[in-house]
Amino acid sequence: MKRTLSASIYQISGVNGKKKKRIGFLGENIAVAFLQQEDHEILCRNIRFEKTEIDIISKNKNEIYFHEVKTRQNAQDCIPASLISDEKISRMHRAAELWQADQHSQAIVIFSLICIELNTQDQIIHYFPDIF
């Protein structure tokens, strides 16, 4: 699924200094806005489990989503296979197990990738639900 949000909503000017972190934070904010438009309830952001950080955990209906967010400058960099390593996938599965145990949850867990493509006019969202 690919969606475009107007650049006027999310300003990307003035990004300097710790550019990578700021761009990543911007991408996560865009992802949150997108998920909320898709009727997801945001449960938490940037939560750590052992060595893994989960960017966004959300709920939609009776399903819990663990989202990895990547922010890139162009579409060529939004290829799913190149964005998440097998090690990261394994760590995300472990994090989901820990989260479910902590929350006493037996909900269905879905893992997704959200790649935000930033350009000068729009932010394009590449959404890959249930990716692994």
C-alpha positions as YAML, in Angstrom:
chain: A
units: angstrom
residues:
- id: 1
  name: MET
  ca: [0.00, 0.00, 0.00]
- id: 2
  name: LYS
  ca: [1.36, 3.41, -0.92]
- id: 3
  name: ARG
  ca: [-0.03, 6.70, 0.40]
- id: 4
  name: THR
  ca: [1.06, 10.30, 0.02]
- id: 5
  name: LEU
  ca: [0.77, 12.99, 2.67]
- id: 6
  name: SER
  ca: [1.12, 16.67, 1.92]
- id: 7
  name: ALA
  ca: [4.48, 18.17, 2.83]
- id: 8
  name: SER
  ca: [2.69, 21.15, 4.33]
- id: 9
  name: ILE
  ca: [1.56, 18.93, 7.22]
- id: 10
  name: TYR
  ca: [5.04, 17.74, 8.16]
- id: 11
  name: GLN
  ca: [7.77, 20.29, 7.74]
- id: 12
  name: ILE
  ca: [11.22, 18.87, 7.03]
- id: 13
  name: SER
  ca: [13.11, 22.17, 6.85]
- id: 14
  name: GLY
  ca: [15.66, 23.06, 9.48]
- id: 15
  name: VAL
  ca: [16.96, 19.51, 9.87]
- id: 16
  name: ASN
  ca: [20.61, 19.81, 10.88]
- id: 17
  name: GLY
  ca: [22.94, 18.66, 13.64]
- id: 18
  name: LYS
  ca: [21.75, 15.19, 14.51]
- id: 19
  name: LYS
  ca: [20.15, 14.86, 11.10]
- id: 20
  name: LYS
  ca: [19.71, 11.09, 11.09]
- id: 21
  name: LYS
  ca: [17.85, 11.03, 14.42]
- id: 22
  name: ARG
  ca: [15.68, 13.98, 13.46]
- id: 23
  name: ILE
  ca: [14.78, 12.45, 10.11]
- id: 24
  name: GLY
  ca: [14.01, 9.15, 11.85]
- id: 25
  name: PHE
  ca: [11.81, 10.93, 14.40]
- id: 26
  name: LEU
  ca: [10.04, 12.78, 11.59]
- id: 27
  name: GLY
  ca: [9.41, 9.48, 9.81]
- id: 28
  name: GLU
  ca: [7.97, 7.96, 12.97]
- id: 29
  name: ASN
  ca: [5.65, 10.93, 13.43]
- id: 30
  name: ILE
  ca: [4.42, 10.55, 9.85]
- id: 31
  name: ALA
  ca: [3.93, 6.81, 10.44]
- id: 32
  name: VAL
  ca: [1.90, 7.50, 13.59]
- id: 33
  name: ALA
  ca: [-0.35, 9.94, 11.72]
- id: 34
  name: PHE
  ca: [-0.82, 7.37, 8.95]
- id: 35
  name: LEU
  ca: [-1.66, 4.58, 11.41]
- id: 36
  name: GLN
  ca: [-4.16, 6.77, 13.23]
- id: 37
  name: GLN
  ca: [-5.86, 7.51, 9.90]
- id: 38
  name: GLU
  ca: [-6.08, 3.74, 9.43]
- id: 39
  name: ASP
  ca: [-7.86, 3.43, 12.83]
- id: 40
  name: HIS
  ca: [-4.88, 2.15, 14.79]
- id: 41
  name: GLU
  ca: [-4.64, 3.01, 18.46]
- id: 42
  name: ILE
  ca: [-1.02, 3.83, 19.29]
- id: 43
  name: LEU
  ca: [-0.06, 1.87, 22.39]
- id: 44
  name: CYS
  ca: [3.58, 2.92, 22.68]
- id: 45
  name: ARG
  ca: [6.57, 4.25, 20.78]
- id: 46
  name: ASN
  ca: [10.29, 3.57, 20.92]
- id: 47
  name: ILE
  ca: [10.03, 0.88, 23.54]
- id: 48
  name: ARG
  ca: [13.02, -1.35, 24.33]
- id: 49
  name: PHE
  ca: [13.03, -5.07, 24.98]
- id: 50
  name: GLU
  ca: [16.48, -6.45, 25.69]
- id: 51
  name: LYS
  ca: [18.54, -5.33, 22.65]
- id: 52
  name: THR
  ca: [15.61, -4.40, 20.44]
- id: 53
  name: GLU
  ca: [13.76, -1.14, 20.04]
- id: 54
  name: ILE
  ca: [10.26, -1.32, 18.62]
- id: 55
  name: ASP
  ca: [9.40, 1.91, 16.85]
- id: 56
  name: ILE
  ca: [5.61, 1.71, 17.24]
- id: 57
  name: ILE
  ca: [3.20, -0.75, 18.81]
- id: 58
  name: SER
  ca: [-0.42, -0.25, 17.84]
- id: 59
  name: LYS
  ca: [-3.77, -1.97, 18.09]
- id: 60
  name: ASN
  ca: [-6.34, -2.34, 15.34]
- id: 61
  name: LYS
  ca: [-9.44, -4.37, 16.11]
- id: 62
  name: ASN
  ca: [-8.15, -7.37, 18.07]
- id: 63
  name: GLU
  ca: [-4.68, -7.38, 16.55]
- id: 64
  name: ILE
  ca: [-1.44, -5.96, 17.92]
- id: 65
  name: TYR
  ca: [0.99, -4.52, 15.38]
- id: 66
  name: PHE
  ca: [4.73, -4.18, 15.87]
- id: 67
  name: HIS
  ca: [5.96, -1.61, 13.35]
- id: 68
  name: GLU
  ca: [9.47, -0.98, 12.12]
- id: 69
  name: VAL
  ca: [9.75, 2.49, 10.57]
- id: 70
  name: LYS
  ca: [12.44, 3.43, 8.06]
- id: 71
  name: THR
  ca: [12.80, 6.91, 6.62]
- id: 72
  name: ARG
  ca: [14.53, 7.30, 3.27]
- id: 73
  name: GLN
  ca: [15.13, 9.96, 0.65]
- id: 74
  name: ASN
  ca: [13.86, 8.01, -2.38]
- id: 75
  name: ALA
  ca: [11.80, 5.01, -3.43]
- id: 76
  name: GLN
  ca: [14.80, 2.91, -4.43]
- id: 77
  name: ASP
  ca: [15.73, 2.79, -0.74]
- id: 78
  name: CYS
  ca: [12.29, 1.47, 0.32]
- id: 79
  name: ILE
  ca: [12.79, -2.14, -0.77]
- id: 80
  name: PRO
  ca: [11.66, -4.32, 2.17]
- id: 81
  name: ALA
  ca: [14.31, -7.03, 1.86]
- id: 82
  name: SER
  ca: [17.09, -4.46, 2.15]
- id: 83
  name: LEU
  ca: [15.63, -2.67, 5.17]
- id: 84
  name: ILE
  ca: [15.31, -5.36, 7.85]
- id: 85
  name: SER
  ca: [17.92, -8.01, 8.58]
- id: 86
  name: ASP
  ca: [17.08, -11.54, 9.64]
- id: 87
  name: GLU
  ca: [18.62, -10.73, 13.02]
- id: 88
  name: LYS
  ca: [16.30, -7.73, 13.47]
- id: 89
  name: ILE
  ca: [13.29, -9.90, 12.54]
- id: 90
  name: SER
  ca: [14.31, -12.47, 15.13]
- id: 91
  name: ARG
  ca: [14.75, -9.76, 17.79]
- id: 92
  name: MET
  ca: [11.35, -8.26, 16.94]
- id: 93
  name: HIS
  ca: [9.70, -11.66, 17.39]
- id: 94
  name: ARG
  ca: [11.38, -12.00, 20.78]
- id: 95
  name: ALA
  ca: [10.31, -8.48, 21.76]
- id: 96
  name: ALA
  ca: [6.71, -9.31, 20.81]
- id: 97
  name: GLU
  ca: [6.82, -12.40, 23.03]
- id: 98
  name: LEU
  ca: [8.12, -10.34, 25.95]
- id: 99
  name: TRP
  ca: [5.52, -7.61, 25.39]
- id: 100
  name: GLN
  ca: [2.67, -10.13, 25.25]
- id: 101
  name: ALA
  ca: [3.88, -11.82, 28.44]
- id: 102
  name: ASP
  ca: [4.15, -8.46, 30.21]
- id: 103
  name: GLN
  ca: [0.68, -7.38, 29.02]
- id: 104
  name: HIS
  ca: [-0.89, -10.82, 29.58]
- id: 105
  name: SER
  ca: [-2.02, -10.56, 25.98]
- id: 106
  name: GLN
  ca: [-3.04, -13.38, 23.69]
- id: 107
  name: ALA
  ca: [-3.91, -11.09, 20.79]
- id: 108
  name: ILE
  ca: [-2.82, -11.88, 17.28]
- id: 109
  name: VAL
  ca: [0.53, -10.20, 16.58]
- id: 110
  name: ILE
  ca: [1.34, -8.71, 13.19]
- id: 111
  name: PHE
  ca: [4.70, -7.30, 12.16]
- id: 112
  name: SER
  ca: [4.85, -4.49, 9.63]
- id: 113
  name: LEU
  ca: [7.33, -2.28, 7.89]
- id: 114
  name: ILE
  ca: [6.56, 1.35, 7.17]
- id: 115
  name: CYS
  ca: [9.00, 3.10, 4.88]
- id: 116
  name: ILE
  ca: [8.63, 6.86, 4.65]
- id: 117
  name: GLU
  ca: [10.02, 8.34, 1.45]
- id: 118
  name: LEU
  ca: [10.86, 12.01, 1.90]
- id: 119
  name: ASN
  ca: [11.20, 14.31, -1.06]
- id: 120
  name: THR
  ca: [10.81, 18.02, -1.57]
- id: 121
  name: GLN
  ca: [7.04, 18.05, -2.08]
- id: 122
  name: ASP
  ca: [5.48, 15.02, -0.43]
- id: 123
  name: GLN
  ca: [6.10, 12.23, 2.00]
- id: 124
  name: ILE
  ca: [5.19, 8.90, 0.46]
- id: 125
  name: ILE
  ca: [4.31, 6.05, 2.79]
- id: 126
  name: HIS
  ca: [5.12, 2.52, 1.73]
- id: 127
  name: TYR
  ca: [3.21, 0.23, 4.10]
- id: 128
  name: PHE
  ca: [3.97, -3.48, 4.26]
- id: 129
  name: PRO
  ca: [1.61, -5.08, 6.80]
- id: 130
  name: ASP
  ca: [2.19, -8.64, 7.93]
- id: 131
  name: ILE
  ca: [5.60, -8.65, 6.30]
- id: 132
  name: PHE
  ca: [7.25, -11.38, 8.38]
...
